[in-house]
Amino acid sequence: MLIHEDRLFPAEPGARAIARALYAQIKALPIVSPHGHTQAAWFANNEPFPDPAKLFVQPDHYVYRMLLSQGISMEDLEIGQPEMKDARKVWRIFAKNYYLFRGTPTRMWLDFAFQELFGLMERLSDKTADLYFDTIVEKLGTPEFLPRALYERFNLEVLATTDSPTDSLADHKAIRESGWKARILPNFRPDSVVDPEFHGFADNIALLGEQTGEDTATWSGYLNALAKARARFRELGSTATDHGHPTAQTADLPQAEAAALFRQVLTGEADARQQELFRAQMLTEMARMSLEDGLVMQIHPGSIRNHNRKVYERYGRDVGCDIPSATNYVDALHPLLNRFGNERSLTIILFTLDESTYSRELAPLAGHYPCLRLGPPWWFHDSPEGMMRFREQVTETAGFYNTVGFNDDTRAFLSIPARHDVARRMDCAFLAKLVTEHRLDEDEAFEVAHELTYGLVKRAYRL
């Protein structure tokens, strides 16, 4: 077998037995995936996935950034090509270098999919590359592997995509009109119209104005257009927004100053400091709108995006060349929290790539302000060790109930059950440790395990 039934459980027999019992209770619970980057078009069209390379290699930056680090070019992997010329060749490159993923969560996710979905038991390598390719291709052509069938096989209860305010959401509408009862919801991601450094920023705002019938050349018209766009998302079931700002900086400017700043960024006259101030103001504006319309707010700061300039210039945004950076939360969030921090009807979920902030900043903030919750270990820390560090560093101050369960944040659809399985096992391992150390009663551990898997995410995201 590629994966062991006791993977990630404690080595000590007593703790392992408790972890097994906890996991047995929660392993079959539905998956709630409230934040991710899968494509609604997959489910609207319900067409077969094309081939293993397009399914496992091309959409997953965890995969190709590792290969790139070892000198394998993006051209060799046909990244960015509208049509793949030689999928088998790309797959063979991946298989030959599969050993690079030893010890990584990516290896665990992939092995889970290979074994549990495709019945493959031999390890992927250059020797088994064609066996894997042919087996996966054959199964992808069957009705059981169509996107909607996989959604149901994965026991997904909710799956959220991430969409721009100017997106037509046509695929979400098509899913609803088809009569299929799955809950596939859009998350509102306004980066393209709130970040002055985003490519085409002014044009994006003009398009937003056209779509909403508002004069987005004015501050009031711009805010009205954003509110209307959010309402359109809510009509299709959206419960959350998502903000990928470079920092967590917030501001609370008087309206006249905010309007003047908006004119500067819209005309391209703002310098770097003013651009950051505008992003900061927009986080506070988004919090105000969330208080009004009930959308949960997610803040994902701390990523230096497009760090590899040559890759960015050749392939564009979001191709896996992003690097974590140090992030301040206590000072940065203060303006927003001064205004809205005590609002119990507002939910703001904080994520971080800066683990040094867990016990120093994030846990104390979430352990005090009614509006704040802590998102799960994210991106580079979506790993067994990252999950354990998170629980160890935030639980003593924030407890379990100021966290929001797990979300997978994935573009790779077939990795969803694997990622949630890892999170469930690691939570059971952590709870088993508390029980064996007599810091938590066993009956409480069973309650907490259910909450971490299902209850907290449902309540936090208002699902």
C-alpha positions in Angstrom: 0.0 0.0 0.0 1.1 3.6 -0.6 -0.5 4.9 2.6 -0.6 3.3 6.0 -3.8 3.2 8.0 -2.1 4.6 11.1 -0.4 7.5 9.2 0.1 10.6 11.3 -1.1 9.0 14.5 1.1 9.1 17.6 3.8 6.4 17.9 3.0 5.8 21.6 0.5 3.0 21.8 -1.9 4.5 24.3 -2.1 7.8 22.4 -2.4 6.0 19.1 -5.4 4.0 20.4 -7.2 7.2 21.4 -6.4 8.9 18.1 -7.8 5.9 16.2 -11.0 6.0 18.2 -11.4 9.7 17.6 -10.7 9.4 13.9 -13.2 6.5 13.6 -15.9 8.9 14.7 -15.2 11.7 12.3 -13.6 10.2 9.2 -16.9 9.8 7.4 -18.3 13.2 8.2 -19.1 15.4 5.1 -16.4 17.6 3.8 -17.1 21.3 4.0 -14.7 23.2 1.8 -15.4 26.9 2.2 -12.4 28.4 0.5 -10.6 27.1 -2.6 -9.8 27.7 -6.2 -11.4 24.8 -8.1 -13.4 25.8 -11.2 -17.2 26.0 -11.3 -17.0 25.2 -15.0 -15.9 21.6 -14.2 -19.3 21.0 -12.6 -21.4 23.1 -14.9 -20.1 21.2 -18.0 -19.5 17.9 -16.2 -17.0 16.7 -18.8 -14.2 14.2 -18.2 -10.9 15.5 -16.9 -8.5 15.3 -19.9 -5.4 13.4 -18.7 -3.2 12.9 -15.6 -0.8 15.7 -16.5 -3.6 18.3 -16.7 -5.2 16.8 -13.6 -2.2 16.5 -11.3 0.7 18.5 -12.6 -0.4 21.7 -14.4 -3.0 23.1 -11.9 -1.0 22.4 -8.8 1.7 24.9 -7.9 2.9 22.6 -5.1 4.0 20.2 -7.8 5.6 22.3 -10.4 7.4 24.7 -8.1 9.3 21.7 -6.6 10.2 20.5 -10.1 11.2 24.1 -11.1 13.5 24.2 -8.0 15.4 21.2 -9.4 15.9 22.9 -12.8 13.0 21.4 -14.7 11.7 24.2 -16.9 8.1 25.3 -17.1 8.4 24.8 -20.8 9.1 21.1 -20.3 6.0 20.9 -18.2 4.0 22.8 -20.8 2.8 25.3 -18.2 0.8 28.1 -19.7 0.1 26.2 -23.0 -3.5 26.4 -24.1 -3.3 22.9 -25.5 -0.9 20.2 -24.2 1.2 18.7 -26.9 2.5 15.6 -25.2 0.8 14.9 -21.9 2.6 11.5 -21.5 6.0 13.2 -21.8 5.0 15.7 -19.1 3.8 12.8 -16.9 7.0 10.9 -17.4 9.0 13.9 -16.2 6.8 14.2 -13.2 7.1 10.4 -12.4 10.9 10.3 -12.9 11.2 13.1 -10.3 8.5 11.9 -7.9 11.2 11.1 -5.3 11.6 14.9 -4.8 8.4 15.0 -2.9 9.6 12.6 -0.2 8.7 13.9 3.3 6.3 16.6 1.9 2.5 16.9 2.3 2.2 16.9 -1.5 3.5 13.3 -1.5 0.9 12.3 1.0 -1.9 14.0 -0.9 -0.9 12.4 -4.2 -0.4 8.9 -2.8 -3.8 9.2 -1.2 -5.4 10.0 -4.6 -3.4 7.4 -6.4 -4.4 4.6 -4.0 -7.9 5.6 -2.9 -9.3 6.8 -6.2 -7.4 4.8 -8.8 -6.4 1.7 -6.9 -2.7 2.1 -7.6 -0.5 0.4 -5.1 3.0 0.6 -6.6 5.0 3.8 -6.0 5.1 6.2 -8.8 8.5 6.3 -10.6 9.9 6.3 -14.1 9.3 2.5 -14.1 5.6 2.8 -13.3 4.9 6.1 -15.1 3.1 4.5 -18.1 1.1 2.1 -15.8 -0.1 5.1 -13.9 -0.8 7.2 -16.9 -2.8 4.5 -18.7 -4.8 3.5 -15.5 -5.7 7.0 -14.8 -6.7 7.8 -18.4 -8.9 4.7 -18.5 -10.7 5.6 -15.3 -11.1 9.3 -16.2 -13.2 8.1 -19.2 -15.8 6.4 -17.0 -19.0 8.0 -15.6 -17.7 7.4 -12.0 -14.9 10.0 -12.6 -16.9 12.8 -14.0 -16.7 16.0 -11.8 -20.2 15.7 -10.4 -19.7 12.0 -9.6 -16.5 12.8 -7.8 -18.1 15.6 -5.9 -20.6 13.1 -4.5 -18.0 10.4 -4.0 -15.9 12.8 -1.9 -18.9 13.4 0.3 -18.7 17.1 -0.3 -21.4 19.1 1.4 -20.1 22.5 0.3 -17.5 23.6 -2.2 -16.6 27.3 -2.6 -14.7 28.7 -5.5 -13.0 32.1 -5.6 -14.2 34.7 -8.1 -13.6 38.3 -9.2 -16.3 40.9 -8.7 -16.5 41.3 -12.5 -16.8 37.5 -13.2 -20.1 36.7 -14.9 -20.6 33.7 -12.6 -22.3 32.0 -15.6 -21.0 28.6 -14.5 -22.5 29.0 -11.0 -25.8 29.9 -12.6 -25.6 27.0 -15.0 -25.1 24.6 -12.1 -28.2 25.9 -10.3 -30.3 25.8 -13.5 -29.3 22.2 -14.1 -31.2 21.0 -11.1 -28.2 19.4 -9.6 -28.5 19.9 -5.8 -24.8 20.3 -4.9 -23.8 23.4 -3.0 -21.0 25.0 -5.1 -20.7 28.7 -4.0 -18.6 31.6 -5.1 -16.4 33.5 -2.7 -16.1 37.3 -3.5 -12.4 38.1 -4.2 -12.1 41.9 -4.9 -8.3 42.1 -5.3 -8.6 43.1 -9.0 -10.6 46.2 -8.1 -9.2 47.2 -4.7 -5.4 46.7 -5.3 -3.9 49.6 -7.3 -1.0 47.3 -8.2 -3.2 44.7 -9.8 -2.8 44.5 -13.6 -5.6 46.5 -15.3 -6.8 48.1 -12.1 -8.5 51.2 -13.6 -10.0 49.2 -16.4 -11.3 46.6 -14.0 -13.0 49.4 -12.0 -14.5 50.8 -15.2 -15.9 47.4 -16.1 -17.4 47.0 -12.6 -19.1 50.3 -13.2 -20.6 49.1 -16.5 -21.8 45.9 -14.9 -23.5 47.6 -11.9 -24.7 50.9 -13.6 -22.7 53.0 -11.1 -20.3 55.8 -11.8 -17.1 54.2 -10.5 -15.1 57.3 -11.3 -16.5 58.6 -8.0 -15.8 57.3 -4.5 -19.5 56.9 -3.7 -20.2 55.2 -7.1 -17.3 52.9 -6.6 -18.5 51.8 -3.2 -22.0 51.3 -4.4 -20.7 49.2 -7.3 -18.9 47.0 -4.9 -22.0 46.6 -2.7 -24.0 45.6 -5.8 -21.4 43.1 -6.9 -21.4 41.5 -3.4 -25.2 41.3 -3.6 -25.0 39.4 -6.9 -22.6 36.9 -5.3 -25.0 36.5 -2.3 -27.8 35.7 -4.7 -25.8 32.7 -5.8 -25.2 31.5 -2.3 -22.0 33.2 -1.4 -21.3 33.5 2.3 -17.7 34.8 2.3 -15.3 37.3 0.9 -11.5 36.8 0.5 -8.8 39.4 0.5 -5.3 38.6 -0.7 -3.5 41.8 0.4 0.3 41.9 0.8 -0.1 43.1 4.4 -2.8 43.2 7.1 -2.7 47.0 7.2 -6.0 48.7 7.8 -7.0 52.4 7.9 -10.1 54.4 8.8 -9.9 57.7 6.9 -12.5 60.5 6.9 -14.7 60.2 3.8 -13.2 63.3 2.1 -9.7 61.9 2.5 -10.7 58.5 1.2 -12.4 60.0 -1.8 -9.2 62.1 -2.6 -7.1 59.0 -2.2 -9.4 57.0 -4.5 -8.9 59.7 -7.3 -5.2 59.4 -6.9 -5.0 55.6 -7.3 -7.6 55.6 -10.1 -5.6 58.1 -12.2 -2.3 56.3 -11.5 -0.8 59.2 -9.5 -0.5 57.4 -6.2 3.0 56.4 -4.9 3.7 53.1 -3.1 2.8 54.5 0.3 -0.6 55.8 -1.0 -1.3 52.5 -2.7 -0.8 50.7 0.5 -3.0 53.2 2.4 -5.8 52.6 -0.2 -5.6 48.9 0.3 -5.7 49.5 4.0 -8.8 51.7 3.7 -10.5 49.1 1.5 -10.1 46.4 4.2 -12.0 48.6 6.6 -14.6 49.4 3.9 -15.0 45.7 3.2 -15.5 45.0 6.9 -18.2 47.7 7.0 -20.0 46.0 4.1 -19.7 42.6 5.7 -21.4 44.0 8.8 -24.2 45.2 6.6 -24.7 42.2 4.3 -23.5 39.3 6.5 -20.6 38.0 4.3 -17.8 36.5 6.3 -14.5 38.3 5.7 -11.2 36.3 5.1 -7.9 38.1 5.2 -4.9 36.3 3.6 -1.8 38.6 4.0 1.9 38.0 4.0 2.7 36.6 0.6 5.2 38.3 -1.6 3.6 37.3 -4.9 5.3 36.8 -8.2 8.7 36.9 -6.6 10.4 35.2 -9.6 10.2 38.1 -12.0 11.1 36.1 -15.1 8.4 33.5 -14.4 5.9 36.3 -13.8 6.7 38.0 -17.0 6.5 34.8 -19.0 3.5 33.1 -17.3 1.6 35.8 -15.4 0.2 35.8 -11.9 -0.4 32.8 -9.5 2.0 30.2 -10.9 3.6 29.2 -7.6 6.4 31.7 -7.3 5.2 33.3 -4.1 7.2 33.6 -0.9 6.0 34.2 2.7 7.0 37.4 4.5 6.9 38.7 8.1 3.5 40.2 8.9 2.3 42.5 11.6 -1.3 42.1 12.9 -1.5 43.9 16.2 -0.7 47.4 14.9 -2.0 46.8 11.3 -5.5 45.7 12.3 -5.9 48.3 15.0 -7.8 50.9 12.9 -10.3 48.3 11.7 -10.7 46.8 15.2 -11.2 50.2 16.8 -14.2 50.6 14.6 -15.6 47.1 14.3 -13.7 44.8 16.7 -16.6 44.4 19.2 -19.3 43.6 16.6 -20.6 40.2 17.4 -22.4 39.9 14.1 -19.2 40.4 12.1 -16.8 37.6 11.4 -13.3 38.2 10.2 -11.1 35.1 9.7 -7.4 35.8 9.8 -4.8 33.6 8.0 -1.0 33.9 8.2 2.1 32.7 6.5 4.2 34.1 9.4 4.1 31.4 12.1 5.9 33.6 14.5 2.7 35.6 15.0 0.6 32.6 16.2 1.2 32.9 20.0 2.4 36.6 20.0 -0.3 38.3 18.0 -3.0 36.1 16.4 -4.1 34.0 19.3 -4.3 36.9 21.7 -6.3 39.0 19.2 -8.8 36.2 18.4 -8.9 35.3 22.1 -10.2 38.8 22.8 -12.1 40.5 19.9 -15.6 39.0 19.3 -15.3 39.5 15.5 -12.1 37.6 15.0 -11.5 33.9 14.3 -8.3 32.1 13.2 -8.1 30.4 9.9 -6.3 27.0 9.7 -2.6 26.6 8.7 -2.4 27.9 5.2 -0.4 27.3 2.1 3.2 26.6 3.1 2.0 25.4 6.5 -0.8 23.2 5.2 1.2 20.2 6.4 1.3 17.8 9.4 4.0 19.7 11.2 2.3 23.0 10.4 -1.0 21.8 11.7 0.6 20.6 15.0 2.5 23.8 15.5 -0.7 25.8 15.0 -2.6 23.8 17.6 0.2 23.9 20.1 0.8 27.7 19.8 -2.8 29.0 19.6 -4.9 26.7 21.7 -3.7 27.8 25.1 -4.8 31.4 24.4 -7.5 31.3 21.8 -8.9 27.8 22.6 -10.5 25.6 20.0 -13.7 27.6 19.5 -12.0 30.8 18.1 -10.7 28.7 15.2 -12.7 27.7 12.1 -11.9 24.1 11.4 -10.0 23.4 8.1 -10.2 24.6 4.5 -8.0 23.2 1.7 -7.5 26.3 -0.4 -6.7 24.0 -3.4 -6.8 24.3 -7.2 -6.3 20.5 -7.4 -9.8 19.0 -7.1 -8.6 15.4 -6.4 -6.5 16.6 -3.5 -9.5 17.7 -1.4 -10.3 14.5 0.4 -6.6 13.8 1.0 -6.1 17.3 2.5 -9.1 17.0 4.8 -8.0 13.5 5.9 -4.6 14.9 6.9 -6.3 17.7 8.9 -8.6 15.2 10.6 -5.8 12.9 11.6 -3.6 15.6 12.9 -6.4 17.1 15.1 -7.1 13.6 16.4 -3.4 13.2 17.2 -3.3 16.5 19.0 -6.4 15.7 21.0 -5.1 12.2 21.9 -2.0 13.9 23.3 -4.1 16.2 25.6 -6.1 13.1 26.8 -3.0 11.1 27.6 -1.5 14.0 29.5 -4.8 14.4 31.4 -5.4 17.9 30.1 -8.7 16.9 28.4 -11.3 14.3 29.3 -11.9 11.7 26.6 -15.6 12.5 26.2 -14.6 16.2 25.6 -12.1 15.1 23.0 -14.8 13.4 21.0 -16.9 16.5 21.1 -14.0 18.7 20.1 -13.0 16.3 17.2 -16.5 16.7 15.7 -16.4 20.5 16.1 -12.9 20.8 14.5 -14.1 18.6 11.6 -17.6 19.9 10.9 -19.3 22.2 13.5 -16.9 25.1 13.6 -16.6 25.5 9.8 -20.3 25.4 9.4 -20.9 28.1 11.9 -17.9 30.3 11.1 -18.8 30.5 7.4 -22.5 30.6 8.0 -23.2 27.5 6.0 
